[in-house]
């Protein structure tokens, strides 16, 4: 959807003249054409070309973010919203760990499937809560770490407690790879 918005913006504002002067955009376009050429030599060229064209959405996403006028306040607001969502998922998962049912009423599917020690949190039957928290929290935590020195005392307490809660929830979720990646990302 963001790619479609960018394409509309791209052609209406004659933005394409500025885009092709950027070195990194030229590199991404060359990479895109390389993927298409490599797809022609695959075992199933149609599926390979189809997946190569789907990679174009990342180029449009980067171009849209670059063309928006985002300032520090917007980034801080986005991080606060994402941290609240992650905080809810963490609390829900920790509640499920202690009581066997989460705040939304989902039973722990790990008991039914025999995957003891795994949690699903608010995701129902999907055992993905650790990877979800890892993937969403790392950009938020990295922004928090960059602004840690200028943060107020209450904000520093929030940042530290947020990292500890994410760490604990990923540990309790039973997803080993997410836990290892989270720890290595923090380091």
C-alpha positions in Angstrom: 0.0 0.0 0.0 2.9 2.3 0.8 4.4 1.5 -2.6 1.2 2.5 -4.3 1.1 5.8 -2.4 4.6 6.5 -3.4 4.0 5.8 -7.1 1.1 8.2 -7.1 3.3 10.8 -5.3 6.2 10.0 -7.6 4.4 10.8 -10.8 2.2 13.7 -9.6 5.0 15.8 -8.1 7.6 15.0 -10.8 9.7 13.6 -8.0 11.5 11.1 -10.3 13.9 13.8 -11.5 15.5 14.0 -8.0 15.4 10.3 -7.4 17.6 9.2 -10.2 20.4 11.6 -9.0 20.9 9.7 -5.8 23.8 7.2 -5.7 22.1 4.7 -3.4 18.9 4.7 -5.5 21.0 3.8 -8.6 22.6 1.0 -6.6 19.2 -0.4 -5.6 18.0 -0.2 -9.2 21.1 -2.1 -10.4 20.4 -4.7 -7.7 16.8 -5.0 -8.9 17.8 -5.6 -12.5 20.4 -8.1 -11.4 17.7 -10.0 -9.5 15.6 -10.1 -12.7 18.5 -11.3 -14.8 19.3 -14.0 -12.3 15.6 -15.1 -12.3 15.8 -15.9 -16.0 18.3 -18.7 -15.2 16.3 -20.2 -12.4 14.6 -23.6 -12.5 11.2 -22.0 -12.5 11.7 -18.6 -14.1 8.1 -17.4 -13.7 8.0 -17.8 -9.9 11.5 -16.4 -9.6 10.7 -13.2 -11.7 7.5 -12.8 -9.7 9.4 -12.9 -6.4 12.1 -10.5 -7.9 9.4 -8.0 -8.8 8.0 -8.2 -5.3 11.4 -6.9 -4.0 10.6 -3.6 -5.7 8.4 -2.7 -2.8 11.4 -2.1 -0.6 12.8 0.4 -3.0 9.5 2.3 -3.0 9.3 2.1 0.8 12.7 3.6 1.2 12.0 6.3 -1.4 8.7 7.2 0.3 10.4 7.5 3.7 13.1 9.6 2.2 10.6 12.0 0.6 8.5 12.5 3.7 9.4 15.4 6.0 9.9 13.4 9.1 11.5 15.2 12.1 12.6 14.0 15.5 9.2 14.6 17.1 7.5 12.2 14.6 10.1 9.5 15.2 9.7 9.9 18.9 5.9 9.6 18.6 6.1 6.5 16.4 8.5 4.9 18.9 6.1 5.6 21.8 3.2 4.0 19.9 5.3 0.9 19.1 6.6 0.7 22.6 3.1 0.7 24.0 2.0 -2.0 21.6 5.1 -4.1 22.5 4.5 -3.4 26.2 0.9 -4.7 25.9 2.1 -7.9 24.1 4.8 -8.4 26.8 2.3 -8.0 29.7 -0.2 -10.3 27.9 2.5 -13.0 27.4 3.8 -12.8 30.9 0.2 -13.1 32.2 -0.2 -16.2 30.0 3.0 -17.7 31.4 1.6 -17.5 35.0 -2.1 -18.3 34.4 -2.1 -20.4 31.2 -4.6 -18.0 29.5 -3.9 -14.6 28.2 -5.8 -11.3 28.7 -7.7 -11.8 25.5 -8.9 -15.2 26.5 -6.6 -17.4 24.3 -5.5 -20.6 25.9 -1.8 -21.5 25.5 -1.7 -23.6 22.3 1.6 -25.1 23.3 -0.1 -27.4 25.7 -2.4 -28.8 23.0 0.5 -29.3 20.5 3.0 -30.7 23.0 5.4 -27.7 22.7 5.7 -27.1 26.4 7.6 -24.0 27.4 6.3 -22.0 24.4 3.9 -19.1 24.6 1.7 -17.5 22.1 0.6 -14.3 23.8 -2.1 -12.4 21.9 -1.5 -14.3 18.7 -3.8 -17.2 19.4 -2.5 -20.5 17.9 0.7 -18.9 16.5 3.8 -19.4 18.6 5.5 -16.2 17.3 5.4 -13.9 20.2 9.2 -13.9 20.8 10.1 -13.1 17.2 7.4 -10.5 17.1 8.7 -8.7 20.1 12.3 -9.0 18.9 11.6 -7.6 15.4 9.5 -4.7 16.6 11.4 -3.8 19.7 15.0 -3.6 18.2 14.4 -0.4 16.2 12.5 1.1 19.2 15.3 0.2 21.6 18.0 1.4 19.3 16.3 4.8 19.2 15.9 4.8 22.9 19.7 4.1 23.3 20.6 6.9 21.0 18.5 9.4 23.0 19.4 7.9 26.4 21.9 10.6 27.3 19.5 13.5 26.7 16.5 11.7 28.3 15.0 12.8 31.6 15.1 10.6 34.7 11.5 9.2 34.1 12.3 8.4 30.5 15.5 6.6 31.4 13.5 4.5 33.9 11.0 3.7 31.2 13.8 2.7 28.7 15.5 0.4 31.2 12.2 -1.2 32.3 11.1 -1.6 28.6 14.4 -3.4 27.7 14.1 -5.7 30.8 10.4 -6.5 30.1 11.2 -7.3 26.4 14.2 -9.5 27.5 12.1 -11.4 30.1 9.2 -11.9 27.7 11.4 -13.3 24.9 13.1 -15.5 27.4 9.8 -16.8 28.7 8.4 -17.3 25.1 10.7 -20.2 24.6 12.0 -19.1 21.2 15.7 -19.7 21.4 16.7 -18.0 18.1 14.7 -14.8 19.0 16.4 -14.7 22.4 19.9 -15.1 20.9 19.3 -12.5 18.3 17.8 -10.1 20.9 20.8 -10.5 23.1 23.3 -10.1 20.3 21.4 -7.0 19.1 21.5 -5.4 22.5 25.3 -6.0 22.6 
